[in-house]
Amino acid sequence: MGNSYLAHLVVLLSFLGMLLTPSSCQDDSDEYDATTAVYIVTLKQAPTSHNQDALTRVIGHHFRNGVSRRNRHHRTRNQNVSQIDRRPGSNIARVHDAWLKKVLKGEKYLKLYSYHYLINGFAVLITQQQAEKLSRRRAVSNVVLDFSVRTATTYTPQFLGLPQGAWLQSGSGGFETAGEGITIAFVDTGIDPTHPSFADDRSEHPFHVPARFSGTCEVTRDFPSGSCNGKLVGARHFAESAIARGVFDSTQDYASPFDGDGHGTHTASVAAGNHGIPVVVAGHHFGNASGMAPRSHIAVYKALYKRLGGFAADVVAAIDQAAQDAVDIICLSIAPNRRPPDIATFFNPIDMALLSAVKAGIFVVQAAGNTGPGPLSMSSFSPWIFTIGAASHDRVYSNSLSLGNNLTILGVGLAPGTDENTMYKLIYAQHALINGTTVADDMYVGECQDASELNKGLIQGNLLICSYSIRFVLGLSTVQQALETAMSLSAVGVVFTMGPLVVDFQLNPVPMKMSSIIIPSAKDSKILLEYYNSSLEKDGASKEIVNFGAVASICGGLEANYNNAAPKVMYYSARGPDPVDSFPHEADIMKPNLVAPGNSIWAAWSSLATDSDEFLGENFAMMSGTSMAAPHVAGLAALIKQKFPNFSPAAIGSVLSTTASLFDNNGKPIMAQRSYPSPELNQSPATPFDMGSGFVNATAALNPGLLFDSGYDDYMSFLCAINGSALAVLKYTSQSCWMYNATVYGSDLNLPSITIAKLNQSRVVQRTVQNIAGNETYNVGWSSPYGVSVKVSPTQFSLASGEKQVLSVIFTATSNSSAASFGRIGLFGSQGHVVNIPVSVIIKYHNFTMS
């Protein structure tokens, strides 16, 4: 993740001796010595997420037995966990500094940043000759010339380390081959086939439809012949249930695969959009877009509709067709409206259809839902589905309002600033009514929706203050209409103050064509209005305003900054575990499986979508939600499938899970937001019920070491072990439970996690791992959940390539506790592989007494 900082610093830094300047209203330009450039140097040694010492710190347990000579130093140093330096990046940075000083002894250079989490390396400002010198060192994996952040993507590929990591590992040509030959199916609101993110117009490297894909491209008036190509290989729509219910409205959406909502176009481009597509919104350029697997293929199965949503019958039909068409991955940025009751937790039509898809070898990714941050807020728990929560990344757009009393107020808005050297008068819309108009005539006049009610002579050349009320949230008033009003009145810019009823509303940045700012805080809005009102001069007798004394300037919000700690689990991301615990073992499954970037994501938008007033008519939109997180993982799964074509769906999920990151970009534990109001002020370290195994680490997932695998028969055995499930199994699968081992509970599935929802005295759990790398010896370390004693056997094992090892884990309750507690098991390989296994336990042991 460090390379995201590097990209930003490249824009702001000059050569040796130049200082990093704070952000201001004016743009910064590159000023480099012509003989130097920034290079990204990747070292062969594993990053901290692979490092034995780093994960040992996380799980709080040193190696038991047989520690190699190389790691005995770590064991001694970690005896007292409370005194551990929990910032692995600081140690790595010192190593990088010493190494550079030795290799470039006496030469001039400037190390800009050490990044340690996804890759072990650094960015350095050097000459081409120095870069060649570094590349010849045995410790160096590669040396890559850096590029500016403005030519990055929706940005998350950079944050995830794809250009220097996964894109090179999955194929051999970087983004030009990333995901090639893999088809991702999207069960969503359709797609806009005219968008350049889905074009196949690159004659030098055209797309070729995978031979095994058998889907078709539906042709309608809205989706004419030629809409599909080598990139967009299939498109169909499913609306029979909606039509039968009499709720499908052809005036609101299209009876075709065309996307009238925008959601489906957005998710498809996050996973598989073409690389290097300019993001231009409201006339402003925000960089270039790319999907996670830009050379993969897209198949669209529209089963959701604008303002309608969808129905299970249509969704199941779409899933079924996708499986028949031989897609490799299915991405569903959808979740049930409510959790199915009791036994139907697993036996619902959508989950059963997805089980069949998994049986066919298809990896299934689903959004966790936006019902967080409360516990037990998940609505889908099936172990064959890979469920994704939403996390932040470190790019933030913000602008500010500088007041004449020297106060500065922060706000949001993707908008240019005013002239930085000029302060402009502030005019509140309610104080600029034309003769004869009163607030009584229009109580919403302060929202600036009608220019005919306002005095142009008073507003012209000044900043117009408009009220952002609850009507904006409901879509009754819009920012765009307020901007049209301001432009028609020749205002210099617009300042939106948050109304009192819009308390702690979480507002995404809004693209605005003119200088503008939205102040999302009611408290800050009050400060502004107090300054404004105190600066008014009124006639003593009439009380009419004779002078507007408040002045301000807007510092633009078009430039992103990259200073936020990230990732962190977003407040809206749904949390586990299973909320209904009426059966003994059905809750023994960790959810979500993983978190991925889902907040403030730039991606393609349908040209005819009307779902968002802010992005009406735009080709790109910034959206947030677990809907945006799921396609990130779908695209990364395509890279894994490309490199490991024989991997089962469970194997893909395994490598994504066991290599997940546990630290943020500052080397600290990933945090989770705990409330909707003021989420930044209410957060604590994330647990497995918040983030699953952790934050997706694309590069590490392509070099996992060990594998946990499961198959259809395992899932069937699990279903059959649920009390009263035999009839449901027969109904949905046409198979009898006597064919399967009906004693396989959730904790017995060979998952890369262990969850025990009812630990009564003790339980033995087994896991089988397979070595998919070279010969390697693993040491086992662990930290125990509170109130639980854990013992893993064996504590050391050696495996040749392809060999398997069974691990036995004994859990023993040592105290009473009905709250979930968490631990971790780590497998540390002698070749640098680290396998991360989260542990979650709820004790259900009564009459416990201390001996």
MODA-V743030 format. One record per residue. N is the residue number from 1. RES is the residue in one small letter. PHI is phi in whole degrees, -180 to 180 (* if undefined). OMEGA is omega in whole degrees, -180 to 180 (* if undefined). Layout:
{{N,RES,PHI,OMEGA} {N,RES,PHI,OMEGA}}
This chain:
{{1,m,*,-179} {2,g,-64,-178} {3,n,-66,174} {4,s,-67,176} {5,y,-66,-179} {6,l,-57,-177} {7,a,-60,179} {8,h,-69,-178} {9,l,-65,179} {10,v,-58,-179} {11,v,-70,-170} {12,l,-99,-174} {13,l,-94,168} {14,s,-104,-175} {15,f,-72,-174} {16,l,-47,177} {17,g,91,179} {18,m,-84,-179} {19,l,-98,173} {20,l,-75,-176} {21,t,-92,177} {22,p,-67,-179} {23,s,-66,179} {24,s,-141,-178} {25,c,-73,-177} {26,q,-95,179} {27,d,-75,174} {28,d,-101,180} {29,s,-120,-180} {30,d,-74,176} {31,e,-136,-176} {32,y,-108,168} {33,d,-62,-173} {34,a,-63,-177} {35,t,-91,-176} {36,t,-121,177} {37,a,-156,178} {38,v,-92,178} {39,y,-122,173} {40,i,-101,-178} {41,v,-110,178} {42,t,-107,-180} {43,l,-95,-178} {44,k,-71,-179} {45,q,-64,-175} {46,a,-64,175} {47,p,-72,-174} {48,t,-65,178} {49,s,-69,174} {50,h,-99,-169} {51,n,-75,-178} {52,q,-61,-178} {53,d,-64,-178} {54,a,-65,-178} {55,l,-72,175} {56,t,-60,178} {57,r,-64,-178} {58,v,-65,-176} {59,i,-85,173} {60,g,69,-177} {61,h,-148,179} {62,h,-82,180} {63,f,-59,-178} {64,r,-82,-173} {65,n,-133,171} {66,g,64,180} {67,v,-68,-179} {68,s,-66,-180} {69,r,-57,-178} {70,r,-63,-174} {71,n,-106,-180} {72,r,-65,176} {73,h,-61,-180} {74,h,-64,-178} {75,r,-62,180} {76,t,-62,-176} {77,r,-69,-174} {78,n,-103,-179} {79,q,-60,179} {80,n,-101,-175} {81,v,-63,-176} {82,s,-65,-178} {83,q,-103,-177} {84,i,-72,170} {85,d,-76,-175} {86,r,-90,178} {87,r,-118,-176} {88,p,-58,-179} {89,g,-64,-179} {90,s,-66,178} {91,n,-68,180} {92,i,-62,-179} {93,a,-60,179} {94,r,-66,177} {95,v,-64,178} {96,h,-60,-179} {97,d,-61,-178} {98,a,-65,-179} {99,w,-66,178} {100,l,-63,-179} {101,k,-61,180} {102,k,-73,-175} {103,v,-73,-178} {104,l,-105,-175} {105,k,-56,177} {106,g,80,-178} {107,e,-96,178} {108,k,-86,176} {109,y,-161,177} {110,l,-137,175} {111,k,-79,-176} {112,l,-85,-172} {113,y,-164,170} {114,s,-99,173} {115,y,-119,-163} {116,h,-130,-169} {117,y,-86,179} {118,l,-87,176} {119,i,-134,177} {120,n,-96,-177} {121,g,-176,-178} {122,f,-158,174} {123,a,-112,-175} {124,v,-143,178} {125,l,-93,-173} {126,i,-145,176} {127,t,-85,178} {128,q,-64,179} {129,q,-65,178} {130,q,-66,178} {131,a,-62,178} {132,e,-66,178} {133,k,-63,179} {134,l,-64,-176} {135,s,-66,-180} {136,r,-85,-179} {137,r,-76,-177} {138,r,-64,-177} {139,a,-75,-173} {140,v,-92,176} {141,s,-84,177} {142,n,-160,177} {143,v,-128,-173} {144,v,-123,175} {145,l,-68,-176} {146,d,-77,178} {147,f,-137,-175} {148,s,-72,178} {149,v,-65,-180} {150,r,-68,174} {151,t,-107,178} {152,a,-78,-175} {153,t,-137,161} {154,t,-57,171} {155,y,87,-176} {156,t,-60,173} {157,p,-58,177} {158,q,-69,-180} {159,f,-62,-180} {160,l,-87,176} {161,g,75,-175} {162,l,-68,-175} {163,p,-58,-179} {164,q,-99,-177} {165,g,-126,-170} {166,a,-63,-180} {167,w,-66,177} {168,l,-84,-177} {169,q,-79,-175} {170,s,-72,177} {171,g,-135,179} {172,s,-132,-174} {173,g,-125,-180} {174,g,66,-176} {175,f,-64,-177} {176,e,-71,176} {177,t,-128,-173} {178,a,-65,180} {179,g,89,-176} {180,e,-59,178} {181,g,86,-178} {182,i,-106,180} {183,t,-108,178} {184,i,-109,178} {185,a,-96,179} {186,f,-120,174} {187,v,-95,-167} {188,d,-159,-176} {189,t,-93,179} {190,g,102,-176} {191,i,-155,172} {192,d,-96,-174} {193,p,-72,-179} {194,t,-84,-176} {195,h,-72,-180} {196,p,-63,177} {197,s,-65,-178} {198,f,-120,-178} {199,a,-80,175} {200,d,-127,-175} {201,d,-122,-179} {202,r,-103,-173} {203,s,-63,-178} {204,e,-74,-179} {205,h,-151,-175} {206,p,-70,175} {207,f,-80,176} {208,h,-129,-178} {209,v,-62,179} {210,p,-56,-176} {211,a,-60,-175} {212,r,-79,-179} {213,f,-75,-174} {214,s,-122,-178} {215,g,-73,-180} {216,t,-126,178} {217,c,-113,-179} {218,e,-68,-179} {219,v,-111,176} {220,t,-137,178} {221,r,-61,-180} {222,d,-84,-176} {223,f,-134,-169} {224,p,-70,177} {225,s,-57,-178} {226,g,97,179} {227,s,-66,178} {228,c,-88,-179} {229,n,-158,180} {230,g,-70,177} {231,k,-90,175} {232,l,-89,-167} {233,v,-92,-180} {234,g,-159,179} {235,a,-158,177} {236,r,-143,176} {237,h,-128,-175} {238,f,-133,-176} {239,a,-141,-175} {240,e,-59,-180} {241,s,-65,179} {242,a,-64,180} {243,i,-69,-179} {244,a,-62,179} {245,r,-80,180} {246,g,73,-176} {247,v,-110,178} {248,f,-79,-177} {249,d,-118,-177} {250,s,-69,176} {251,t,-84,-179} {252,q,-100,-178} {253,d,-149,-174} {254,y,-103,175} {255,a,-84,-176} {256,s,-165,177} {257,p,-71,-177} {258,f,-67,-175} {259,d,-91,176} {260,g,-94,-177} {261,d,-105,-178} {262,g,111,-176} {263,h,-61,-178} {264,g,-66,177} {265,t,-62,-180} {266,h,-62,-176} {267,t,-66,-180} {268,a,-63,-178} {269,s,-76,176} {270,v,-61,-177} {271,a,-79,-166} {272,a,-140,179} {273,g,-63,179} {274,n,-58,-178} {275,h,-87,171} {276,g,80,180} {277,i,-90,-177} {278,p,-61,177} {279,v,-98,179} {280,v,-120,-179} {281,v,-134,-178} {282,a,54,179} {283,g,80,-179} {284,h,-107,-180} {285,h,-98,-177} {286,f,-115,179} {287,g,100,-179} {288,n,-117,-174} {289,a,-97,174} {290,s,-157,171} {291,g,-79,178} {292,m,-66,179} {293,a,-126,-170} {294,p,-66,179} {295,r,-101,176} {296,s,-78,-176} {297,h,-107,-175} {298,i,-117,172} {299,a,-125,-173} {300,v,-109,178} {301,y,-129,-174} {302,k,-74,178} {303,a,-138,178} {304,l,-126,-172} {305,y,-135,-178} {306,k,-59,178} {307,r,62,-176} {308,l,-118,-172} {309,g,80,-179} {310,g,-156,-179} {311,f,-129,-175} {312,a,-58,-178} {313,a,-61,179} {314,d,-70,179} {315,v,-64,179} {316,v,-63,178} {317,a,-62,179} {318,a,-65,179} {319,i,-63,-180} {320,d,-60,180} {321,q,-65,179} {322,a,-61,179} {323,a,-65,177} {324,q,-63,-177} {325,d,-77,177} {326,a,66,171} {327,v,-74,-180} {328,d,-97,-175} {329,i,-140,173} {330,i,-117,179} {331,c,-116,178} {332,l,-121,175} {333,s,-90,-179} {334,i,-139,176} {335,a,-145,178} {336,p,-59,178} {337,n,-65,177} {338,r,-149,-179} {339,r,-74,177} {340,p,-62,-176} {341,p,-79,168} {342,d,46,-173} {343,i,-65,-180} {344,a,-71,174} {345,t,-48,-179} {346,f,-103,-175} {347,f,-93,171} {348,n,-117,-171} {349,p,-57,-177} {350,i,-68,-179} {351,d,-65,179} {352,m,-69,176} {353,a,-63,180} {354,l,-70,175} {355,l,-63,177} {356,s,-66,177} {357,a,-63,178} {358,v,-64,177} {359,k,-59,179} {360,a,-81,177} {361,g,93,-177} {362,i,-95,177} {363,f,-83,-174} {364,v,-114,178} {365,v,-117,-180} {366,q,-136,176} {367,a,-69,-178} {368,a,-72,-177} {369,g,106,-176} {370,n,-108,-175} {371,t,-104,177} {372,g,-73,8} {373,p,-98,-177} {374,g,-65,176} {375,p,-67,178} {376,l,61,-175} {377,s,-101,176} {378,m,-73,178} {379,s,-130,178} {380,s,-144,-169} {381,f,-133,-173} {382,s,-64,-175} {383,p,-70,180} {384,w,-87,178} {385,i,-102,179} {386,f,-94,-170} {387,t,-102,-170} {388,i,-119,172} {389,g,-95,-174} {390,a,-106,176} {391,a,-130,179} {392,s,-86,163} {393,h,-122,-167} {394,d,-90,179} {395,r,-84,-180} {396,v,-135,172} {397,y,-102,176} {398,s,-150,172} {399,n,-131,-174} {400,s,-145,179} {401,l,-117,178} {402,s,-95,-176} {403,l,-94,-180} {404,g,-67,178} {405,n,-95,176} {406,n,73,173} {407,l,-90,176} {408,t,-123,-179} {409,i,-117,180} {410,l,-83,179} {411,g,-151,178} {412,v,-126,178} {413,g,152,176} {414,l,-84,-171} {415,a,-146,175} {416,p,-72,177} {417,g,-90,174} {418,t,-84,176} {419,d,-57,-173} {420,e,-65,-177} {421,n,-98,-175} {422,t,-127,172} {423,m,-103,-176} {424,y,-116,178} {425,k,-66,175} {426,l,-98,179} {427,i,-125,179} {428,y,-78,-175} {429,a,-54,-178} {430,q,-68,178} {431,h,-100,-178} {432,a,-127,-179} {433,l,-78,176} {434,i,-71,-177} {435,n,-55,176} {436,g,95,179} {437,t,-96,178} {438,t,-130,177} {439,v,-63,178} {440,a,-64,179} {441,d,-70,180} {442,d,-145,-176} {443,m,-68,180} {444,y,-105,-177} {445,v,-61,180} {446,g,-67,180} {447,e,-85,174} {448,c,61,-179} {449,q,-95,-177} {450,d,-138,-178} {451,a,-66,-176} {452,s,-68,-179} {453,e,-91,-172} {454,l,-115,-175} {455,n,-87,-178} {456,k,-64,-179} {457,g,-60,-180} {458,l,-84,-174} {459,i,-87,-175} {460,q,-53,178} {461,g,80,-178} {462,n,-122,176} {463,l,-92,-179} {464,l,-93,176} {465,i,-94,178} {466,c,-122,180} {467,s,-91,175} {468,y,-96,-173} {469,s,-98,177} {470,i,-62,179} {471,r,-66,176} {472,f,-69,179} {473,v,-64,-178} {474,l,-83,180} {475,g,83,179} {476,l,-79,172} {477,s,-126,-176} {478,t,-134,176} {479,v,-63,-177} {480,q,-63,179} {481,q,-67,177} {482,a,-63,178} {483,l,-67,176} {484,e,-60,177} {485,t,-60,-178} {486,a,-63,-180} {487,m,-67,180} {488,s,-68,178} {489,l,-98,177} {490,s,60,175} {491,a,-71,177} {492,v,-73,-179} {493,g,-171,-177} {494,v,-129,174} {495,v,-118,179} {496,f,-97,175} {497,t,-101,-177} {498,m,-77,-180} {499,g,-71,-175} {500,p,-66,-179} {501,l,-84,180} {502,v,-93,-173} {503,v,-86,176} {504,d,54,177} {505,f,-71,-178} {506,q,-85,-172} {507,l,-105,174} {508,n,-76,175} {509,p,-56,-177} {510,v,-113,178} {511,p,-70,-178} {512,m,-137,-173} {513,k,-75,-179} {514,m,-120,179} {515,s,-57,-175} {516,s,-156,176} {517,i,-154,173} {518,i,-111,178} {519,i,-93,-172} {520,p,-75,-177} {521,s,-95,176} {522,a,-63,179} {523,k,-65,179} {524,d,-68,177} {525,s,-62,178} {526,k,-64,178} {527,i,-61,179} {528,l,-62,-176} {529,l,-68,176} {530,e,-65,176} {531,y,-64,-180} {532,y,-61,-177} {533,n,-67,-180} {534,s,-70,-178} {535,s,-97,179} {536,l,-75,173} {537,e,-107,-176} {538,k,-121,175} {539,d,-67,-175} {540,g,-60,-176} {541,a,-88,-175} {542,s,-86,-176} {543,k,65,177} {544,e,-78,-180} {545,i,-73,179} {546,v,-109,178} {547,n,-157,176} {548,f,-98,-173} {549,g,-91,-178} {550,a,-75,179} {551,v,-131,-179} {552,a,-163,172} {553,s,-139,-179} {554,i,-107,173} {555,c,-90,-170} {556,g,-61,-177} {557,g,-117,-178} {558,l,-84,-179} {559,e,-93,179} {560,a,-83,169} {561,n,-120,-170} {562,y,-129,-174} {563,n,-104,-177} {564,n,-79,171} {565,a,-68,-177} {566,a,-159,1} {567,p,-82,167} {568,k,-140,-178} {569,v,-72,-176} {570,m,-74,-175} {571,y,-59,-175} {572,y,-84,-176} {573,s,-70,-176} {574,a,-65,-175} {575,r,-119,175} {576,g,-95,-1} {577,p,-89,179} {578,d,-62,-178} {579,p,-72,179} {580,v,-106,-174} {581,d,-119,-176} {582,s,-80,178} {583,f,-109,-171} {584,p,-60,-168} {585,h,-127,-176} {586,e,-72,180} {587,a,-89,-175} {588,d,-83,-179} {589,i,-136,-179} {590,m,-79,173} {591,k,-141,-7} {592,p,-67,178} {593,n,-78,-170} {594,l,-163,168} {595,v,-120,-178} {596,a,-147,-180} {597,p,-57,180} {598,g,-142,-175} {599,n,-111,178} {600,s,54,-177} {601,i,-103,172} {602,w,-76,174} {603,a,-163,-175} {604,a,-60,-179} {605,w,-136,-179} {606,s,-67,-176} {607,s,-64,-179} {608,l,-111,-180} {609,a,-70,179} {610,t,-121,-175} {611,d,-74,-178} {612,s,-122,179} {613,d,-64,-177} {614,e,-64,-176} {615,f,-115,180} {616,l,-60,179} {617,g,80,-180} {618,e,-90,178} {619,n,-93,178} {620,f,-137,178} {621,a,-145,175} {622,m,-103,-177} {623,m,-128,179} {624,s,-133,177} {625,g,147,175} {626,t,-66,174} {627,s,-61,179} {628,m,-84,-180} {629,a,-73,-176} {630,a,-58,-180} {631,p,-67,172} {632,h,-58,-178} {633,v,-72,177} {634,a,-60,179} {635,g,-66,179} {636,l,-67,175} {637,a,-63,177} {638,a,-64,177} {639,l,-65,178} {640,i,-67,180} {641,k,-63,178} {642,q,-64,-179} {643,k,-78,-178} {644,f,-122,-173} {645,p,-63,-178} {646,n,-95,179} {647,f,-65,172} {648,s,-75,175} {649,p,-56,180} {650,a,-64,179} {651,a,-67,177} {652,i,-62,177} {653,g,-62,-180} {654,s,-63,-176} {655,v,-70,175} {656,l,-67,-176} {657,s,-78,-172} {658,t,-71,-179} {659,t,-104,-175} {660,a,-63,-179} {661,s,-83,-180} {662,l,-114,-178} {663,f,-115,172} {664,d,-89,-175} {665,n,-73,173} {666,n,-103,-180} {667,g,78,-180} {668,k,-107,179} {669,p,-57,177} {670,i,-62,-179} {671,m,-99,176} {672,a,-127,176} {673,q,-74,-171} {674,r,-112,-179} {675,s,-150,175} {676,y,-76,174} {677,p,-69,176} {678,s,49,-175} {679,p,-62,-179} {680,e,-69,-179} {681,l,-94,-178} {682,n,-129,-180} {683,q,-147,180} {684,s,-152,-178} {685,p,-54,-178} {686,a,-71,176} {687,t,-105,175} {688,p,-59,177} {689,f,-78,174} {690,d,-93,-170} {691,m,-127,-178} {692,g,63,180} {693,s,-75,-180} {694,g,137,-179} {695,f,-94,-174} {696,v,-56,-179} {697,n,-123,-170} {698,a,-62,-177} {699,t,-67,-180} {700,a,-65,-178} {701,a,-64,180} {702,l,-88,176} {703,n,-143,-166} {704,p,-84,-178} {705,g,86,-177} {706,l,-113,-175} {707,l,-134,168} {708,f,-104,-178} {709,d,-124,175} {710,s,-145,-180} {711,g,-143,-177} {712,y,-56,-179} {713,d,-63,178} {714,d,-65,179} {715,y,-67,177} {716,m,-66,177} {717,s,-61,177} {718,f,-62,-179} {719,l,-65,-178} {720,c,-69,-180} {721,a,-79,178} {722,i,-76,-178} {723,n,-57,177} {724,g,77,-174} {725,s,-93,-171} {726,a,-56,-179} {727,l,-67,180} {728,a,-66,178} {729,v,-61,180} {730,l,-63,-178} {731,k,-65,-173} {732,y,-90,-175} {733,t,-120,-177} {734,s,60,179} {735,q,-126,-180} {736,s,-93,-177} {737,c,-70,180} {738,w,-65,179} {739,m,-78,-172} {740,y,-124,175} {741,n,-75,-173} {742,a,-88,177} {743,t,-121,180} {744,v,-92,180} {745,y,-87,-177} {746,g,-56,-180} {747,s,-70,-179} {748,d,-90,177} {749,l,-62,-176} {750,n,-81,-178} {751,l,-91,178} {752,p,-82,178} {753,s,-156,177} {754,i,-133,176} {755,t,-129,176} {756,i,-125,-175} {757,a,-84,180} {758,k,-141,178} {759,l,-88,179} {760,n,-111,-178} {761,q,70,-178} {762,s,-152,179} {763,r,-151,175} {764,v,-108,-179} {765,v,-122,179} {766,q,-119,175} {767,r,-135,178} {768,t,-116,179} {769,v,-115,177} {770,q,-123,180} {771,n,-83,178} {772,i,-111,176} {773,a,-113,178} {774,g,-79,179} {775,n,-56,-175} {776,e,-156,176} {777,t,-107,-178} {778,y,-116,169} {779,n,-106,-175} {780,v,-111,174} {781,g,-132,-179} {782,w,-158,168} {783,s,-122,-175} {784,s,-91,171} {785,p,-62,180} {786,y,-60,178} {787,g,80,-176} {788,v,-135,171} {789,s,-98,-178} {790,v,-121,173} {791,k,-138,-179} {792,v,-111,179} {793,s,-136,-3} {794,p,-78,178} {795,t,-93,174} {796,q,-153,177} {797,f,-155,178} {798,s,-121,-178} {799,l,-132,168} {800,a,-82,-179} {801,s,-58,179} {802,g,92,-178} {803,e,-77,-179} {804,k,-118,177} {805,q,-141,176} {806,v,-94,176} {807,l,-109,176} {808,s,-108,-179} {809,v,-122,180} {810,i,-103,177} {811,f,-108,179} {812,t,-130,178} {813,a,-70,179} {814,t,-116,177} {815,s,-160,178} {816,n,-83,176} {817,s,-166,179} {818,s,-94,179} {819,a,-87,178} {820,a,-68,173} {821,s,-129,-168} {822,f,-132,176} {823,g,-143,-177} {824,r,-160,174} {825,i,-115,179} {826,g,-123,175} {827,l,-110,-172} {828,f,-111,-177} {829,g,-86,-180} {830,s,-69,178} {831,q,-99,175} {832,g,101,178} {833,h,-73,177} {834,v,-129,-179} {835,v,-113,-173} {836,n,-106,-179} {837,i,-123,178} {838,p,-73,-178} {839,v,-127,179} {840,s,-132,-177} {841,v,-138,169} {842,i,-119,-176} {843,i,-83,175} {844,k,-123,-175} {845,y,-116,-176} {846,h,-104,178} {847,n,58,179} {848,f,-80,177} {849,t,-129,178} {850,m,-74,179} {851,s,-86,*}}
